[in-house]
Amino acid sequence: MEEVALISLMAVLVLLSATCSIVLGKLKMPSLIGFLVAGIIIANTMVIDDDAHTVIEVFSNLGLILLMFSIGMEIDVHKLRSQGKYAIIVSAIQLPLMVLGGMLTGYLLGFNTLQSLCLGCIISGSSTAVVMAVLKSQGKLDKEDIESLILVIIIEDIGQVIMLSMLTPMLSGSGMSTDALIILIIKIAVFMVACFTIGLYIIPRIIDWCYKRANDELISLLCIGIAFLFALLANLMGLSVAIGAFLAGVFVSMAKPHHTVEGFVEPLKSVFMAMFFISVGMEVVIGTLADNIVPILVIFASFAIFKTVTVYLGVWVANGDSRKGLISAISLCAMGEFAFIIAKEALSEGVVDDSFYSSVIGAALVSMICLPFMSKYSDKLYDSLTAKMPKLLARFFAWMTRRRDGVHEALRTLSTETVKSFNKGLANVYVTTILAVIIEVAFFYAYDPLCKWLVPNFGGDDFTWRIVILVVNLIVLLYPLVRLVKSLRISLYILDAGKKKIEDNEHVKDKEDTYKFHETMSPLLLGASIDIVVVMLVPNGIDNMVHIYVSIVLLMVLTLSQYIIHKKGKTGPTPDIIEKEEEAPVQNE
């Protein structure tokens, strides 16, 4: 591209995006919308040749790398460890439910499974910039609550990076051979393990060592170079450059000069981030937006409803204030930057069409435009809901709240170490549940390609190999499910110990002595039963009677092994921590 043409193109892009952002800023709209509108104007009013498209795409990738690098640097790992419990609980509850809600919305709109999964991942996050601008301008929450919400959004970003990593082989797999897809999955796994092994322990130390021997500018250049290096490695491994840049940002955030690097990167990010969102807007045709007004409104409505309900549920479980919980939930109803990244990735892979893409972009714009008005009236909405709620529903919520308060009260009677064990048990339940879902999703997509690969390479017929894969599925899924049952059992033991302490302190004479399932259940047999039910529910092309035969054999083997274990002695986890708890001091409230 000629020098004059390049300068002319840059002048048009920068001036138009700045003008749109300034104009929309007068209407209290974030600059992000101005960049998108600039892209839409360019795509629908100007003729852009191939060279200009290539330049914009290059600048777009630079903007994506710098944007994700900056988002990664905003993550304070130490702060997450010390203050992130509340945010982790809220995010852990709402992220999976948002993905599920997005999938249900996708099915409602007629999308296939992969497109619906993409939609669920797209709507699961919120925009840090838009949310911060709205919260600071309206002042409905204090500084501590705003910081907690920012931590929630940061954890959402981490979750969406993980989702994008998992989506990559699914998106690429639609046009790949089975061999290539298996190699891609292995490469991604190796890359992620290597990144966290090297990045968490080596990269920060290298930066700190160089920081003592160089000035701020050179250190900033070094860190930006690391961002581009990880983006390159991610691209070579078949992942999006966004993932590599994000990981580099997380590693740099653990080094001492990360604040200096943030200040150095900010102006560069502002310029090239505009290019990224301009390129996103250039994929949108105004006529397509008009034709997809119904999907746009449906996606926005489902996003706003699911986000409000799931975040409020997370705040409620975390024992947060109800009024602030609803205000916080509504204040997060602006789709995040990852919505555009995931949507563009899916579009470039040919998984979604222009109609899907335009619907997502349109819904994201609507969410950003509507957020200030929604947040402004969130407290009035809470008052209206509590005043007009049906009595039966109000009694149900009151009963649920009493149950929740009882759990927190029981935990307050226990020592700090015991509460940590309870939280660890629930965390294990959550992680193993997510792991089990991932395993089943992987097997669901693996049956057909694996059979097509195994039959010509190793002989046999399709039915035989499906039985083999079924058995492998049962065996692989069994371990996390047994761990899940064990962790749940220990957490229930600890909760019972807290309730008994309350009864002892209140001198209750007629203590409740009811049969509790967790005191006698066998983790192995219960885990195996759940394993069999879950595997039977996942479609795999095998008749249900075959499932039943294989399941009977598995249960017989496990029952025999359980009998042998019982003969040798008592089974199940002995709650040693409960015995120690009787002499342990109560935790500070």
Summary of the structure (lengths in Angstrom):
residues: 589
radius of gyration: 26.6
end to end distance: 66.2
largest distance: 90.1
contacts: 1962
relative contact order: 0.09
helix: 82%
strand: 0%
